[in-house]
Amino acid sequence: MDSGVYVGNAGEDAALDKGWILGHFKEAGSPRHSEDVEIKWGVHPRGEERARWARGEVRTALLVLVSGRFRVELPGRSVLLEKQGDYVVRGWDVDHSWVAEEDSVVLTVRRPSIPGYAVVEGDPR
């Protein structure tokens, strides 16, 4: 890595950190560290789903389908991303969940980048 520059491969780098390639959780001083935005290269096998609904969200998110078939569950609405480039923008305070209906790759951009919302075993959320 040069100072201020990072070159990598989304698929390879994402595999090291649950898909996340940019955000507050990256090493301070790294070009991939940001408190403004998070970016995820999500590789989801068919049938994978978010174990629990995320509730009380305080971030806005954009999900763009790269490949596959991916369903985003929202209160009172289900959005199917099925064609490359299909996307959904979810505003803050919108509860959500998701399921990969086929092997899928989804690019997610969330802002701001703040701790929280990971599904942890035993967490009632």
C-alpha positions, 0 to 999 in steps of 0.5 A: 500500500502506498500512502493514501492508496490501496489497490485490491480485489473486492472478492478477495478483500471482502472474504477477510471481513464479512464482505466489508471493504471500507468503513469505520472498522478498517485500520485508522490511517488506511485509505479504506478507513471511513466514518462517512461511508461503508462499502460491502462486496457481499457474496451470498450463497443461495438460501443465506439470510439475515438471521434477524431483522435489523431494527432502529437503523440510523444509516441509509443504505443502497444495495445494488445487485451485481449477480444472482437474485436477492430479496430485501424485506422491508416493513409491509414490502418485499423488494426483489433484485433480479436483474444486474443493476437492480437496486433499492435505497433504504432510508434511516429508521427502516427495519429490514432483512434479506435473503439470497434466492440464488447465489448472489453478489450485492454491492452495499453502500451505507452511510454514515459508518458507525458501529452496530447492527451485526447479528451476534449469537445471543443478541435479541435484536 
